[in-house]
Amino acid sequence: MDQTALLEQLNRYRRDLHKIPELGFELPKTHAYLKAALVQLGYTPVTVAKTGLYVHIKGISEETIAFRADMDGLKVMEKSGNAHPSIHTGKMHACGHDGHMAMLLGLAAMLKTVDHYNQSVLLIFQPAEEGPGGAKEIIASGILRRFNVTKIFGFHLYPSLEEGKIGLVDGPMMAQNGEFDVTITGVSSHGAQPQDGKDTITAGLALVNGYQDIVTKMLDPFVPSVIAIGTFNAGEERNIIAQKATITGTIRTFDETTYQMIKRSMRRLAKSLSEGYGVEIDLEIRDFYPPVINDHTLFIKAQAVIDKRDQTLIKPMMFAEDFAFYQQAIPGLFMMLGCRNEAKAYVHPLHSCYFDFDETVLLKGVKTYMAILKGYNITL
């Protein structure tokens, strides 16, 4: 396919999808758009994981190589200045999933130009990456086993990396994560008589400081880990001792042993401060995604087939990604596609209301997918 024609398709796909961001598994418009686009390309897409889709392209061998794109957006009010902005108020493709879907549609278009396949190919459009984890639903559907998928690849746009660069990591790439909610219940009293109350703000501050001490004082400094506090809400009036406080945050680490140690330490601290301050502390920790750990063999293959001028080694990061669930089932390689362009002011981080990118970078993603297929002798 001519590159100019492919870029026009990628632009159209991305811009159309950018206008209709939806959340979680509730993706009716996105599902309908992708299904129509795949049918127009000559495929018969199958619905999976409620609003996800897959296309299985039969090859000579029963062995299958998979490529995955995530579909969902975020609860973000768009301020990017994009010429084709979200039409869904308060929702935005602020994490580049519109670009990921466009690239996979572009790959689907390119594969229609191939005469035959030495192996089968599976294209997966997956909902709910931002939560609660659509990859688990895809795996539970059994399609990886049914189609004998032996390896899987995925991309993520990345504004911290120069536009067009392919960021590669061998081994641990993204963190395991958990979320926690803390509710502290005390006794309110007049601010002039604090001795008659049980102050949840004071207890909450001690808890927050104690959580930071877990990372800095109790864990191996050579094992990366984060306990991040996102919200702290308490109090009613300036002259009332706060009866209730709520704290929310996230845990990130690459190591399961460290992750479990953090949870145990958080619970011990909550119990100790509850007794010390005379308040009730309810701590709920929810485990989310395992760490993204790239397969070494797939990493070596990617290094061999991707243009040396395009690839670069990057450091592991504390983001979390449900692509990790696929990697627990089969070997997988997750890659970053740089989209930072300072000349065009495409510098804003993922999940920012200002996030945007130049769609020409999507060509590099499709070319990389095709290079991987050729590297495995799947396409001519």
C-alpha positions as CSV (number, residue, x, y, z in Angstrom):
1,M,0.0,0.0,0.0
2,D,1.2,3.5,-0.8
3,Q,2.4,5.3,2.3
4,T,0.5,8.5,1.4
5,A,-2.7,6.4,1.2
6,L,-1.9,4.6,4.4
7,L,-1.3,7.9,6.3
8,E,-4.6,9.2,5.0
9,Q,-6.3,6.2,6.5
10,L,-4.4,6.4,9.8
11,N,-5.4,10.1,10.0
12,R,-9.0,9.4,9.4
13,Y,-9.1,6.5,11.9
14,R,-7.4,8.4,14.6
15,R,-9.4,11.6,14.2
16,D,-12.7,9.7,14.1
17,L,-11.9,7.7,17.2
18,H,-10.5,10.7,19.0
19,K,-13.9,12.3,18.8
20,I,-15.8,9.5,20.5
21,P,-13.8,8.5,23.7
22,E,-15.7,6.1,26.0
23,L,-14.8,4.5,29.3
24,G,-14.1,1.0,30.6
25,F,-16.2,-1.7,28.9
26,E,-18.9,0.8,27.9
27,L,-17.7,1.4,24.4
28,P,-20.6,1.1,22.0
29,K,-19.6,3.8,19.6
30,T,-16.0,2.8,19.5
31,H,-17.0,-0.9,19.0
32,A,-19.3,0.0,16.2
33,Y,-16.7,2.2,14.5
34,L,-14.0,-0.5,14.7
35,K,-16.3,-3.2,13.5
36,A,-17.4,-1.2,10.5
37,A,-13.8,-0.3,9.6
38,L,-12.7,-3.9,9.8
39,V,-15.7,-5.1,7.7
40,Q,-14.9,-2.4,5.1
41,L,-11.4,-3.8,4.9
42,G,-12.8,-7.3,4.2
43,Y,-12.6,-8.9,7.6
44,T,-15.2,-10.6,9.8
45,P,-14.5,-9.2,13.3
46,V,-15.8,-11.1,16.4
47,T,-16.9,-9.4,19.6
48,V,-15.1,-10.4,22.8
49,A,-14.9,-9.0,26.3
50,K,-18.3,-7.2,26.0
51,T,-17.1,-4.4,23.6
52,G,-13.8,-5.7,22.4
53,L,-13.1,-7.2,18.9
54,Y,-10.7,-9.6,17.4
55,V,-9.8,-10.7,13.9
56,H,-8.1,-14.0,13.2
57,I,-6.2,-14.2,9.9
58,K,-5.5,-17.9,9.1
59,G,-2.1,-18.8,8.0
60,I,-0.4,-22.0,6.8
61,S,0.8,-22.8,10.3
62,E,-1.6,-23.1,13.3
63,E,0.8,-21.0,15.3
64,T,-0.4,-17.5,15.8
65,I,1.2,-14.1,16.5
66,A,-1.0,-11.5,18.2
67,F,-1.0,-7.7,18.2
68,R,-3.1,-5.7,20.7
69,A,-4.5,-2.2,20.9
70,D,-6.5,-0.8,23.8
71,M,-9.7,1.1,23.2
72,D,-10.9,3.1,26.2
73,G,-10.5,6.8,27.1
74,L,-10.4,8.7,30.3
75,K,-12.5,11.0,32.4
76,V,-10.7,14.1,31.3
77,M,-12.0,17.4,29.9
78,E,-10.1,18.0,26.7
79,K,-8.1,21.2,26.3
80,S,-5.6,20.0,23.7
81,G,-6.7,22.3,20.9
82,N,-7.0,19.3,18.6
83,A,-8.9,20.1,15.3
84,H,-11.1,17.1,15.9
85,P,-11.9,17.2,19.6
86,S,-13.9,14.9,21.8
87,I,-17.6,15.3,21.4
88,H,-18.2,13.5,24.7
89,T,-18.0,16.2,27.5
90,G,-15.7,15.2,30.2
91,K,-14.1,12.3,28.3
92,M,-10.9,12.3,26.2
93,H,-8.4,10.0,24.6
94,A,-5.7,11.5,26.8
95,C,-3.6,8.3,26.8
96,G,-3.2,7.7,23.1
97,H,-5.5,4.7,22.8
98,D,-7.1,6.4,19.7
99,G,-3.6,6.2,18.1
100,H,-3.2,2.6,19.2
101,M,-6.4,1.6,17.6
102,A,-5.6,3.5,14.4
103,M,-2.2,1.7,14.1
104,L,-3.9,-1.7,14.5
105,L,-6.5,-0.8,11.8
106,G,-3.5,0.3,9.7
107,L,-1.9,-3.0,10.2
108,A,-5.1,-4.7,9.2
109,A,-5.2,-2.7,6.0
110,M,-1.5,-3.6,5.3
111,L,-2.2,-7.3,5.8
112,K,-4.8,-7.2,3.0
113,T,-1.9,-6.5,0.6
114,V,-0.2,-9.8,1.6
115,D,-0.8,-12.8,-0.6
116,H,-0.3,-15.5,2.1
117,Y,0.8,-16.0,5.7
118,N,3.2,-18.6,6.9
119,Q,1.7,-18.2,10.4
120,S,-1.7,-17.0,11.6
121,V,-2.2,-13.5,12.9
122,L,-4.6,-12.3,15.6
123,L,-5.5,-8.6,15.9
124,I,-7.0,-7.8,19.4
125,F,-8.9,-4.6,20.1
126,Q,-9.2,-4.6,23.9
127,P,-11.5,-2.5,26.2
128,A,-11.0,-1.3,29.7
129,E,-7.2,-1.0,29.9
130,E,-7.5,2.0,32.2
131,G,-9.5,-0.2,34.5
132,P,-10.6,-2.7,35.6
133,G,-8.4,-4.6,33.2
134,G,-9.9,-5.9,29.9
135,A,-6.9,-8.1,29.2
136,K,-8.2,-10.5,31.8
137,E,-11.5,-10.8,30.0
138,I,-9.7,-11.4,26.7
139,I,-7.6,-14.2,28.2
140,A,-10.7,-15.7,29.9
141,S,-12.5,-15.9,26.6
142,G,-9.9,-18.6,25.6
143,I,-8.9,-17.1,22.3
144,L,-5.2,-17.3,23.1
145,R,-5.5,-21.0,23.5
146,R,-8.0,-21.5,20.7
147,F,-5.8,-19.9,18.1
148,N,-2.5,-21.2,19.6
149,V,-1.1,-17.7,20.2
150,T,2.6,-18.1,21.0
151,K,3.6,-14.4,21.2
152,I,2.0,-11.0,21.5
153,F,3.1,-7.4,20.8
154,G,1.8,-4.1,21.8
155,F,2.6,-0.4,21.5
156,H,2.0,2.7,23.6
157,L,2.5,6.3,22.5
158,Y,5.0,8.0,24.8
159,P,5.5,11.8,24.9
160,S,8.7,11.5,26.9
161,L,10.5,10.0,23.9
162,E,11.5,11.7,20.7
163,E,8.9,11.4,17.9
164,G,9.4,8.3,15.9
165,K,11.7,6.5,18.3
166,I,10.9,3.0,19.3
167,G,11.6,2.6,23.1
168,L,12.6,-1.0,24.0
169,V,13.2,-2.6,27.4
170,D,14.5,-6.0,28.2
171,G,12.8,-7.6,31.2
172,P,10.8,-5.5,33.7
173,M,9.3,-2.5,32.0
174,M,6.3,-1.3,33.9
175,A,5.3,-1.7,37.6
176,Q,2.9,-3.9,39.4
177,N,0.2,-1.7,40.9
178,G,-2.4,-1.6,43.6
179,E,-4.8,1.1,44.9
180,F,-5.7,1.8,48.5
181,D,-8.5,3.7,50.3
182,V,-8.2,4.8,53.9
183,T,-11.1,5.9,56.0
184,I,-10.2,7.4,59.4
185,T,-13.1,7.9,61.9
186,G,-12.6,9.9,65.1
187,V,-14.6,12.1,67.4
188,S,-15.4,15.7,66.6
189,S,-15.3,18.5,69.2
190,H,-14.9,22.2,69.3
191,G,-11.5,23.4,68.1
192,A,-11.1,25.2,71.4
193,Q,-11.4,21.9,73.3
194,P,-9.4,19.4,71.2
195,Q,-9.0,17.2,74.3
196,D,-12.6,16.2,73.9
197,G,-12.1,14.9,70.3
198,K,-10.1,12.4,68.4
199,D,-8.4,14.3,65.5
200,T,-8.5,12.4,62.2
201,I,-6.3,15.0,60.5
202,T,-3.4,14.5,62.9
203,A,-3.7,10.7,62.6
204,G,-4.0,11.0,58.8
205,L,-0.8,13.1,58.6
206,A,1.0,10.5,60.7
207,L,-0.2,7.8,58.4
208,V,0.9,9.6,55.2
209,N,4.4,10.3,56.7
210,G,4.6,6.7,57.9
211,Y,3.8,5.4,54.4
212,Q,6.7,7.4,53.0
213,D,9.0,5.9,55.6
214,I,8.1,2.4,54.5
215,V,9.7,3.2,51.1
216,T,12.7,5.1,52.4
217,K,13.5,3.2,55.6
218,M,12.1,-0.3,55.4
219,L,12.7,-1.4,51.8
220,D,15.8,-2.2,49.8
221,P,16.8,1.1,48.1
222,F,18.0,-0.9,45.1
223,V,14.4,-2.3,44.5
224,P,12.3,0.5,42.9
225,S,9.0,1.1,44.7
226,V,6.5,3.9,45.2
227,I,3.6,4.7,47.7
228,A,1.9,7.7,46.2
229,I,-0.8,9.7,48.0
230,G,-3.3,11.1,45.6
231,T,-6.0,12.6,47.8
232,F,-6.5,13.6,51.5
233,N,-9.9,15.0,52.5
234,A,-10.9,15.9,56.0
235,G,-12.8,18.4,58.1
236,E,-16.0,20.4,58.1
237,E,-15.1,23.8,59.6
238,R,-12.0,25.6,60.8
239,N,-13.1,25.4,64.4
240,I,-14.2,21.8,64.5
241,I,-11.9,18.8,65.2
242,A,-12.3,16.6,62.1
243,Q,-14.4,13.5,62.8
244,K,-13.6,11.9,59.4
245,A,-10.7,11.8,57.0
246,T,-10.2,9.8,53.7
247,I,-7.0,9.1,51.9
248,T,-6.4,7.5,48.6
249,G,-3.3,6.4,46.7
250,T,-1.4,3.9,44.7
251,I,1.4,1.3,45.2
252,R,3.9,0.6,42.5
253,T,6.8,-1.9,42.4
254,F,8.4,-4.4,40.0
255,D,8.8,-7.1,42.6
256,E,6.0,-9.3,44.0
257,T,7.8,-9.9,47.3
258,T,8.3,-6.1,47.8
259,Y,4.7,-5.5,46.9
260,Q,3.5,-7.9,49.6
261,M,5.9,-6.4,52.1
262,I,4.5,-3.0,51.4
263,K,1.0,-4.1,52.0
264,R,1.9,-5.8,55.3
265,S,3.7,-2.7,56.5
266,M,0.8,-0.4,55.6
267,R,-1.6,-2.6,57.6
268,R,0.7,-2.7,60.6
269,L,1.1,1.0,60.5
270,A,-2.6,1.6,60.3
271,K,-3.2,-0.7,63.3
272,S,-0.5,1.0,65.3
273,L,-1.7,4.5,64.6
274,S,-5.3,3.5,65.3
275,E,-4.4,2.5,68.8
276,G,-2.0,5.5,69.3
277,Y,-4.5,8.2,68.2
278,G,-7.7,6.5,69.5
279,V,-9.3,6.5,66.0
280,E,-10.6,3.8,63.7
281,I,-8.6,3.3,60.6
282,D,-10.1,1.2,57.8
283,L,-7.6,0.3,55.1
284,E,-8.6,-1.3,51.8
285,I,-6.0,-2.4,49.3
286,R,-7.0,-3.6,45.8
287,D,-4.5,-5.4,43.7
288,F,-4.6,-4.3,40.1
289,Y,-2.1,-5.2,37.4
290,P,1.0,-7.4,37.6
291,P,4.3,-6.0,36.3
292,V,5.0,-5.7,32.5
293,I,8.0,-8.0,32.0
294,N,9.2,-8.2,28.4
295,D,10.3,-11.5,27.1
296,H,14.1,-11.6,26.4
297,T,13.8,-13.6,23.1
298,L,11.2,-11.2,21.7
299,F,13.3,-8.2,22.8
300,I,16.3,-9.6,20.9
301,K,14.1,-10.2,17.8
302,A,12.8,-6.7,17.9
303,Q,16.3,-5.3,18.1
304,A,17.2,-7.3,15.1
305,V,14.3,-6.3,12.9
306,I,13.6,-2.7,13.8
307,D,15.8,-0.1,12.0
308,K,18.8,0.7,14.3
309,R,18.3,4.4,13.7
310,D,14.7,4.2,15.2
311,Q,15.2,2.0,18.2
312,T,16.5,3.2,21.6
313,L,16.8,1.5,25.0
314,I,14.7,3.2,27.7
315,K,14.5,2.9,31.5
316,P,11.7,0.9,33.2
317,M,8.9,3.2,34.4
318,M,6.3,3.1,37.2
319,F,3.3,3.2,34.9
320,A,1.1,0.1,35.1
321,E,-0.5,-1.6,32.1
322,D,-2.8,-4.6,31.8
323,F,-0.7,-5.9,28.8
324,A,1.0,-7.6,31.8
325,F,-1.8,-10.2,32.0
326,Y,-1.0,-11.4,28.4
327,Q,2.6,-11.8,29.4
328,Q,1.6,-14.0,32.3
329,A,-0.1,-16.3,29.7
330,I,2.4,-16.1,26.8
331,P,5.6,-14.4,25.9
332,G,5.0,-10.7,25.1
333,L,6.8,-7.5,24.2
334,F,5.5,-4.1,25.0
335,M,7.1,-1.1,23.2
336,M,6.9,2.7,23.5
337,L,6.4,4.8,20.4
338,G,7.9,8.3,20.9
339,C,5.6,11.2,20.1
340,R,7.4,14.2,21.6
341,N,7.7,17.0,19.1
342,E,8.7,20.3,20.8
343,A,8.5,22.3,17.6
344,K,4.8,21.5,17.4
345,A,4.3,21.7,21.2
346,Y,3.5,18.0,21.5
347,V,5.2,17.8,24.9
348,H,2.3,17.2,27.4
349,P,2.3,14.0,29.4
350,L,-0.1,11.0,29.2
351,H,-3.4,11.6,30.9
352,S,-3.0,15.4,30.5
353,C,-6.0,17.3,29.1
354,Y,-3.5,18.9,26.7
355,F,-2.0,15.6,25.4
356,D,-1.8,15.3,21.6
357,F,0.5,14.1,18.9
358,D,1.3,14.3,15.2
359,E,-0.5,11.4,13.5
360,T,2.4,10.8,11.1
361,V,4.1,8.9,13.9
362,L,1.5,6.2,13.5
363,L,3.1,5.2,10.3
364,K,6.2,4.2,12.3
365,G,4.1,2.0,14.5
366,V,2.5,0.2,11.5
367,K,6.0,-0.2,9.8
368,T,7.3,-1.7,13.1
369,Y,4.5,-4.2,13.3
370,M,5.1,-5.2,9.6
371,A,8.9,-5.5,10.3
372,I,8.1,-7.9,13.2
373,L,5.9,-10.0,11.0
374,K,8.6,-10.2,8.3
375,G,11.2,-10.9,10.9
376,Y,9.3,-14.0,11.9
377,N,8.9,-14.9,8.2
378,I,5.1,-14.6,8.6
379,T,4.7,-12.3,5.7
380,L,6.7,-11.9,2.5
